C-alpha cells in the first residue's frame, strides 16, 4: 500500500502499522575500516591544488585558486551565502566536475589517495532513485552494487560530463591513444618507479596482447583523471572484500535496518510510496554500502523531521571516517564539524573550530580500528 500511513516522514515509521521498527528513528553508519598506506587521521587523503572554476569564458570565477586538504579526521562544513558555489566546490572535490583554467592559464587538480573509498550524496540525490520508483529498495541496492562496486558512481565518473568533454577526449585519444583509439577499460594498477600505472584495454582492440600499461600522467594528459578514479574505486572496493559481500535478501535487509528501513519496506514496498524522509534514509543506506572512508553530503537534513535530524547528527558524530558537508543548520554543523571552509567571492578561507581536537580523535581511531 502507498505511504499514506507514513506521510509525515521517517519518524512516523515507528508508529506506522506497516513498520516493525520500534522506538525513535535510528541511523548507524558502518565502520570504514583501515586504509592501506594511511596510518594517521590527519594524513591528507584528498587534496585540491590551485582549483578554479567558472561556467565559461568571460564569466566570473565561482572558485579562485583554492588549495584544500581532507583527511580521515576531517569534519568540514562548506559555508557561504546561497549561490556562492558551495555545491560546485563539493562536486569538484568529488571529481564529478572538471576544473576550469585559472586566471594565469594553469589548470588546478584534485588528487585523491588511490586506496580511498569515497561516497557523495548530492543535493538532488532523490533523482537517482527515479528509475527505481516502481521497485523496492532491495532491487535498487542489488542492481546498483551488482558488480561489487557502486555502478552509479562509476557511470558518473566514466561518462563525459558534457559534449565539450567528449570532444576533448576524442581529440586527445587521436593524439595519445594506441593507433588513435580511446581507452576502453582500466583493468589493474601497478607502479612504474614512483608513479602509478594502469593496464589499459583499448577500445576496438579486444586481444589482451594489445593491452598496454600507461602511467597516470599519460592518462591525465588524455583527460581521463576521472576514469582513473573510477578504476581506483573499483580496486578499493575489491580490496575491502565488497565484491564478496553477498547481495542476498538477508544481507541487504540487515544493512537497511541500520538506516531505519525495515524488512517490509526493504523488500515489499515500492520506493514511489516512500515519504521524502524515507527516501533520504534509502539514499544514505545506498551511499554506505561500500563502507566509505570519506563522505560528502550536500544538505543531508533536507526533508528530515526533527527526530531523524537528531539521529543523523549522532551517527555523523560517531562515524569513523572523514566528512565534508554543506548544511544550513548552524547548530547541526557546530555539533559535528571541526573546521569551516568559508566561500566568498570565489575565495575559500579555512576556520578551525575550537572543538576540533576532540573530533580529530575519531579520525585517528578509524586508522587504528579493525577492518
Secondary structure by P-SEA (a helix, b strand, c coil): ccccccccccccccccccccccccbbbbbccccccccccccccccbbbcbbbbccccccccccccccccccccccccccccccccaaaaaaaaacccccccccccbbbbbbccccbbbbbbcccccccccccccccaaaaaaaaacccccaaaaaaacccccaaaaaaaaaaaaccccccccccccccccccccbbbbbcccccccccccbbbbcaaaaaaaccaaaaaaaaaaaaaaaaccccccccaaaaaaaaaaaccccccccccccccccaaaaaaaaaaaaacccccbbbbccccccccaaaaaaaaaaaaaccbbbbbbcccaaaaaacccbbbbbcccbbbbbbccaaaaaaaaaaaaaaccc
